[in-house]
Amino acid sequence: MKFFAIRYFSVKASITLFPLEKDMEPKDLFTYPVLNKKEAKYYNRTYTVRILNDNSQDNIILGYLLKSTDTHLIELEQELFNEEDIQNWEKVFFVLDRTKQIIVFEHNANIATPDNIKNVLLNLTSKYAESYGYDIKLDFLVDKFAFWEIIKDSNGLYQIAFDLNAPNLFGGSKKANEWLTVLKSKHNITEVSVDFRNNSADLEYDEEELESYRDYADSGGGNWTLGVLQEGRKKKYKSANHLRRKEVDFNADNPKSIKENLRNLIDRFTHLIKNLDDNNEK
């Protein structure tokens, strides 16, 4: 089974903040609606969550994101038949790490693509966070080599763009964090966009500066777009198409078996998340 990861965090959006509940931290504004079986609508489907942990206060949470899907049922009768649509559910397995603020999902595009899952999570959590004056930020953990490989394989650059979330990588040592911290204190930003362009594909750049933006974005702090010249044609690449993925020999079809082996699986998935995350490498 392949897994991809999303970083979540809460950013102060309002100067006037409502006090959080007792013992609640800003990061809990994401986990509360997720763990409390709230529902969200997305493209006429209902999404909700069910948790496998007996103790919902565990740091590592295992569960399923469920998507409603109608099943058309025909029941035969003696004379004719009855037809009705009954609500059924499809499931995607996930693991949530409260400390690293990472949620790792089974990659099953037949049920929900990574973009769909990200949008569902925003629908599920944003309203609750906004009631306290916060914005929820979600971004994928991205292959850390893709950005520079695309540039290396190009014959010129016509666009380099970043959308970076306000700093909240929980003490991480990303260089862009310092710059964003200053901007946050001055302007109360929730995100900042940087877009360099040259229509002739002669764009120049400072490698060290770009690397700080790339590093922050690929760690779940934002996203990037590259416009390059390849074989005489302009092409555009986005970070969301280059997700970090890890494959694990695991079957998520039997919730009962997972609950029976929960403690061992928590250790196993803690290791998976550590391999996906690079926030404390530098």
N, C-alpha and C positions, 0 to 999 in steps of 0.2 A: 504494500500500500504506500502511495506517495503522499507526502505532507507538504504544505506550504504554511507560511507564518505571517501574521499581522501584528504590528505593534499598536497598542492603544494607550492613550493618555488624555487627561483632562487639562484644558488650558483656561485660565481666567479670562473671561470675555467682557465682563461688566465691572465697572468701578465699584458699584454697589453689589455686594455679595450677600446672599442669604446664608445664615450659619448652617453648617452641615450637622447632621444628626450626631449624637454622642458616639465617639470612637470611630467615626467615619473619616476617611481621607479622600482627597479629590479623585484618586484613581478608582475608588469604590463607586463613583458615579457611573462608571461603565459596567462594573460587575454586578451591581445591585439589580438592575432590570433583567440582566441576562440570567442570573441565578434564581430569580423569583418568578420565572415562567411567564414573563410579560409576552405579549404578542405584537407582531408588526405585520403590516400589509406591504406587499411588493409585487407589482404586476398581477394583481387580483389573486395572489396566493397569500395564505396566512403562514407566518413563520413563528416558531416558539422553540423553547429549549427544555430539555429534560436532563437531570444530573444523575450520575451513577454513584457519586460519593455519599456515604451515610452521613458524613460530617461536612456540611457545606462551608465550614470555616477552614478546611484544608487549603494549604497554599497551592497545591496542584489539583485542579478540578478536571474530571473526565466526564464527558457527556455527549449529547447529540443535538444538533440543530435540525429541527423537523420542518418540513415543507408540506403544506396541504396539497392534495391532488384528488380530484373527483374520480370515482370509479362508477361507471354506468352498469347497474345491476338489473338483470332480467330474471324474474322469478316465475317459473311455470306454474299455472293453475290448471284445474281440470278442464275449464272451458277455453281459457286464453292465457294471458300472462300479465304480470305487473312489472312496470319499469320505474326505476328511481335512481337518482344519483346519490351515492353515499360518500362521505368524506373519508379519504384515506390519507396516509402520511408517508413521505419518503424521508430518509434520515442521512445525515452526514456527521461522522464522528469528529470530535474536537478535544483538545487538551488546552487548558488555560493555566498560565503561570502568573499568580498575583504579584510576585516580587519583580519579575522581569517585565511584567505588563505585556506579555506576548500570548496570543491565542493561535494555536496550531490546528489546522483543519486537514481532514482527508481531502485529497484532490479528486473529486468526482464531478466533472463538468456535466455529466448527463443529468444530474440533479440540480446543481448550482455551480456556476463558474466562480472563480475567485472574486471577480468584480461584483457579481450578484451578492455573494456572501458579505463582502465589505459594505455594500449599500444596505443590505438587510440589517447588519449590526448598527449602522448609523441610525436607521429608522427606529430600531429597538431601544437605543440608548440616548439619543440626542435630546429628546424632549425632557427627559428626567434631569439631565445635566443642566440644561438651559434654565430650569426652574431654580437652580442655585447660582446662576450667573456664570456657568462654564460652557465651553465647547468641547465636544468629543473629537479627537483626532485619531484617525486610523490610516495606517499606511503599511504596505507590504515590505517584508524583508527581501531585498533584491540581491541577485548574484553580484558579488562585489567585483567581478572581473569583466562583466558585460560592457560597462561604460567605456573603459579604455580600449577594449578589443574592437568595439565599433569604430572608435576614432582611428585606431591603428589601421583598420581595413578600409578606411575612406580615402578619397582623393581631395578632400576639402570639407570645410564646415560652413554651413550657412545659418545654423541656429544651435545655441546651447541654452537651455532653460531649466530653472529649478523652481519648484514650489516647496518651501521649507516651513514646517510648523514651528511655532514659538517654542523656545527651549523647555524641555521637560524630559530629557533622557536620563532622569534620576541620577545625576552626578556623573554621568558618562564623560569621558575625556575627549569627545569629539571637538575639533577645533572650532567648527562653525557654531558650537554651543555658546562660546564666549561672545561672538558677534551678535547672535540672536538675543542673548541675555541683555546686552546693552540696548538693543532696539526695543525689547519688551519693556524695560524700565522707563524708556523715554516716551514711547508711543502706545503702550498697552496693545501691541499687535498680537494676533492669534496665528498669523502666518505671513510670510513675505515671499514675493515672486521676483526672480532675477531672470532676465531674458536678453541674451546677447545675440545679435543678428548681423549678417552681412550677405546680401542677396547674390553676391558674386562668389560665394563659398570661399572667401579668403579670410575668414574669421581667425584671429589670433587669440591666444589665451595664456594665462599664467597657470602652469600645471599644479603648483602647490595650492593655489587658491581654489581651483576647480576640484582638486582632490578632497579638500575640506568639505565642500558642498556635497560632493558625491558620497563621501563617507557617511555624512550625517543622514542624507536621504536614503541610502541603501540600508541603513540600520533601522529604518522604520520612522525616520523623522521627516519624510517628505517624498517627493518624486522628481524625476527628470525627463526631459525630452531632448533628443539629439536630431538635428537635421544635417545630413551628410550628403556628399557627392560620391556616388559609386557607379563606375562604368558609364560615366557621362550623364547619369540621371540623379535627380534629387530624391532622397529617401528619408523617411522620418521614423525614429525609434523611440519607444516609451519604456520607462523602467518597469511598468506593470506587466510587460510581456517577457520579463527576464527574472522571474521569481526564484528565490532560493528554494530548492526542493530537496527533501531527504526521503529515501525509501526505507521502509521498515517492514519486516516480515510479521504482519499482524492482520488478524481478521476481526472486524468490528461488528459482525452480524449477530453475535450472541451476547446481549447485555447481561444475562444471568452469569455467564462464564466470566465476563469482565469484572463484575461485582465480587465474585468469589476470589479473584486474583488481583484485587484492586491495589494492595500495597506493593506487590512486585511490579505491577504495571506503572505505578506512580514513579518508582525508581527508574524504570526503563524510559519513560517519556520525559523525566527530568533530564536525562542524558541526551535525548533527542533535541530538546529545546536548547540545551547548552551548546550543542553542535551547530544549531541554526543561528544562534545569537553571537554577535561579535562586539557588543556594546562596551565591554570592559577589556578588550584586547590591548588598547593603547593607553 
